Amino acid sequence: MDARYREQGLTVIGVHSPEFEEEKQLENLRGEVASLGIRYPVVTDNDYVTWKAYDVYAWPTTVILDKWGRIRWTHIGEGAYDDAEQAIQTLLKEE
């Protein structure tokens, strides 16, 4: 989605909330991000501040915000990629 819609105004930010102690180490996270070929920014959430703010309780959770920062779509778990894309397309058309 990042590569497909970046030029149209989509901003993707990954938030890493670690499950294990070794996942809190920045160098380990950097290595995983690089090995997965992730090109968008990924921030660490070692203290679960973002996790709690968005009421997340499972990995992965996808949250799509509109340009005003309001939650417009959420999905817990893998899948629903077509639904996420539809939500993105809808939001990119909004004024």
Phi and psi restraints in degrees (value plus and minus 20) as a CYANA .aco file:
   2 ASP   PHI     -77.8   -37.8
   2 ASP   PSI     -74.1   -34.1
   3 ALA   PHI     -85.0   -45.0
   3 ALA   PSI     -56.7   -16.7
   4 ARG   PHI     -91.5   -51.5
   4 ARG   PSI     -57.2   -17.2
   5 TYR   PHI    -138.1   -98.1
   5 TYR   PSI     -18.6    21.4
   6 ARG   PHI     -75.9   -35.9
   6 ARG   PSI     -66.6   -26.6
   7 GLU   PHI     -88.5   -48.5
   7 GLU   PSI     -36.6     3.4
   8 GLN   PHI    -113.1   -73.1
   8 GLN   PSI     -23.9    16.1
   9 GLY   PHI      98.6   138.6
   9 GLY   PSI     -21.0    19.0
  10 LEU   PHI     -95.4   -55.4
  10 LEU   PSI     115.1   155.1
  11 THR   PHI    -137.4   -97.4
  11 THR   PSI     101.1   141.1
  12 VAL   PHI    -125.4   -85.4
  12 VAL   PSI     112.5   152.5
  13 ILE   PHI    -153.1  -113.1
  13 ILE   PSI     101.7   141.7
  14 GLY   PHI    -104.3   -64.3
  14 GLY   PSI     120.9   160.9
  15 VAL   PHI    -140.3  -100.3
  15 VAL   PSI      98.2   138.2
  16 HIS   PHI    -119.9   -79.9
  16 HIS   PSI      92.4   132.4
  17 SER   PHI    -127.1   -87.1
  17 SER   PSI      84.9   124.9
  18 PRO   PHI     -91.2   -51.2
  18 PRO   PSI     122.2   162.2
  19 GLU   PHI    -110.9   -70.9
  19 GLU   PSI     -55.2   -15.2
  20 PHE   PHI    -136.7   -96.7
  20 PHE   PSI     136.3   176.3
  21 GLU   PHI     -76.6   -36.6
  21 GLU   PSI     -62.4   -22.4
  22 GLU   PHI     -86.5   -46.5
  22 GLU   PSI     -40.6    -0.6
  23 GLU   PHI     -96.4   -56.4
  23 GLU   PSI     -32.1     7.9
  24 LYS   PHI     -98.5   -58.5
  24 LYS   PSI     -38.3     1.7
  25 GLN   PHI     -96.5   -56.5
  25 GLN   PSI     103.3   143.3
  26 LEU   PHI     -77.0   -37.0
  26 LEU   PSI     -61.4   -21.4
  27 GLU   PHI     -83.7   -43.7
  27 GLU   PSI     -56.3   -16.3
  28 ASN   PHI     -85.1   -45.1
  28 ASN   PSI     -62.4   -22.4
  29 LEU   PHI     -84.3   -44.3
  29 LEU   PSI     -65.0   -25.0
  30 ARG   PHI     -77.9   -37.9
  30 ARG   PSI     -61.2   -21.2
  31 GLY   PHI     -83.6   -43.6
  31 GLY   PSI     -63.1   -23.1
  32 GLU   PHI     -86.1   -46.1
  32 GLU   PSI     -63.0   -23.0
  33 VAL   PHI     -80.3   -40.3
  33 VAL   PSI     -65.0   -25.0
  34 ALA   PHI     -84.8   -44.8
  34 ALA   PSI     -63.5   -23.5
  35 SER   PHI     -86.4   -46.4
  35 SER   PSI     -47.4    -7.4
  36 LEU   PHI    -106.5   -66.5
  36 LEU   PSI     -26.8    13.2
  37 GLY   PHI      52.2    92.2
  37 GLY   PSI       5.1    45.1
  38 ILE   PHI     -94.0   -54.0
  38 ILE   PSI     108.4   148.4
  39 ARG   PHI    -129.7   -89.7
  39 ARG   PSI     -30.0    10.0
  40 TYR   PHI    -110.4   -70.4
  40 TYR   PSI     141.4   181.4
  41 PRO   PHI     -84.9   -44.9
  41 PRO   PSI     123.0   163.0
  42 VAL   PHI    -146.9  -106.9
  42 VAL   PSI     103.7   143.7
  43 VAL   PHI    -125.0   -85.0
  43 VAL   PSI     135.0   175.0
  44 THR   PHI    -113.6   -73.6
  44 THR   PSI     124.7   164.7
  45 ASP   PHI    -149.5  -109.5
  45 ASP   PSI      35.7    75.7
  46 ASN   PHI     -79.2   -39.2
  46 ASN   PSI     -49.4    -9.4
  47 ASP   PHI    -118.9   -78.9
  47 ASP   PSI     -13.6    26.4
  48 TYR   PHI      43.0    83.0
  48 TYR   PSI       7.5    47.5
  49 VAL   PHI     -86.9   -46.9
  49 VAL   PSI     -68.0   -28.0
  50 THR   PHI     -88.3   -48.3
  50 THR   PSI     -62.8   -22.8
  51 TRP   PHI     -71.0   -31.0
  51 TRP   PSI     -70.3   -30.3
  52 LYS   PHI     -89.9   -49.9
  52 LYS   PSI     -59.5   -19.5
  53 ALA   PHI     -82.0   -42.0
  53 ALA   PSI     -53.8   -13.8
  54 TYR   PHI    -120.1   -80.1
  54 TYR   PSI      -9.7    30.3
  55 ASP   PHI      35.9    75.9
  55 ASP   PSI      22.5    62.5
  56 VAL   PHI    -103.3   -63.3
  56 VAL   PSI     123.1   163.1
  57 TYR   PHI    -159.1  -119.1
  57 TYR   PSI     -11.3    28.7
  58 ALA   PHI    -174.1  -134.1
  58 ALA   PSI     134.3   174.3
  59 TRP   PHI    -122.2   -82.2
  59 TRP   PSI     121.5   161.5
  60 PRO   PHI    -100.2   -60.2
  60 PRO   PSI     136.3   176.3
  61 THR   PHI    -147.7  -107.7
  61 THR   PSI     111.5   151.5
  62 THR   PHI    -127.0   -87.0
  62 THR   PSI     108.6   148.6
  63 VAL   PHI    -144.5  -104.5
  63 VAL   PSI     105.8   145.8
  64 ILE   PHI    -130.9   -90.9
  64 ILE   PSI     104.7   144.7
  65 LEU   PHI    -126.6   -86.6
  65 LEU   PSI     132.1   172.1
  66 ASP   PHI    -105.3   -65.3
  66 ASP   PSI    -199.7  -159.7
  67 LYS   PHI     -88.5   -48.5
  67 LYS   PSI     -28.7    11.3
  68 TRP   PHI    -119.5   -79.5
  68 TRP   PSI     -18.2    21.8
  69 GLY   PHI      66.9   106.9
  69 GLY   PSI      -8.9    31.1
  70 ARG   PHI    -107.2   -67.2
  70 ARG   PSI     119.0   159.0
  71 ILE   PHI     -88.8   -48.8
  71 ILE   PSI     105.3   145.3
  72 ARG   PHI    -138.0   -98.0
  72 ARG   PSI     -37.4     2.6
  73 TRP   PHI    -180.1  -140.1
  73 TRP   PSI     119.3   159.3
  74 THR   PHI    -160.7  -120.7
  74 THR   PSI     122.3   162.3
  75 HIS   PHI    -161.4  -121.4
  75 HIS   PSI     114.6   154.6
  76 ILE   PHI    -125.1   -85.1
  76 ILE   PSI     107.3   147.3
  77 GLY   PHI      79.1   119.1
  77 GLY   PSI    -197.6  -157.6
  78 GLU   PHI     -95.7   -55.7
  78 GLU   PSI     144.0   184.0
  79 GLY   PHI      70.0   110.0
  79 GLY   PSI    -186.0  -146.0
  80 ALA   PHI      39.8    79.8
  80 ALA   PSI       9.2    49.2
  81 TYR   PHI     -86.2   -46.2
  81 TYR   PSI     -57.4   -17.4
  82 ASP   PHI     -85.7   -45.7
  82 ASP   PSI     -59.9   -19.9
  83 ASP   PHI     -85.0   -45.0
  83 ASP   PSI     -60.8   -20.8
  84 ALA   PHI     -83.0   -43.0
  84 ALA   PSI     -63.6   -23.6
  85 GLU   PHI     -83.3   -43.3
  85 GLU   PSI     -60.7   -20.7
  86 GLN   PHI     -82.2   -42.2
  86 GLN   PSI     -61.7   -21.7
  87 ALA   PHI     -83.0   -43.0
  87 ALA   PSI     -61.4   -21.4
  88 ILE   PHI     -83.7   -43.7
  88 ILE   PSI     -67.8   -27.8
  89 GLN   PHI     -79.5   -39.5
  89 GLN   PSI     -62.2   -22.2
  90 THR   PHI     -82.0   -42.0
  90 THR   PSI     -66.3   -26.3
  91 LEU   PHI     -87.8   -47.8
  91 LEU   PSI     -55.6   -15.6
  92 LEU   PHI     -86.7   -46.7
  92 LEU   PSI     -40.9    -0.9
  93 LYS   PHI    -105.3   -65.3
  93 LYS   PSI     -36.1     3.9
  94 GLU   PHI     -92.0   -52.0
  94 GLU   PSI     125.8   165.8
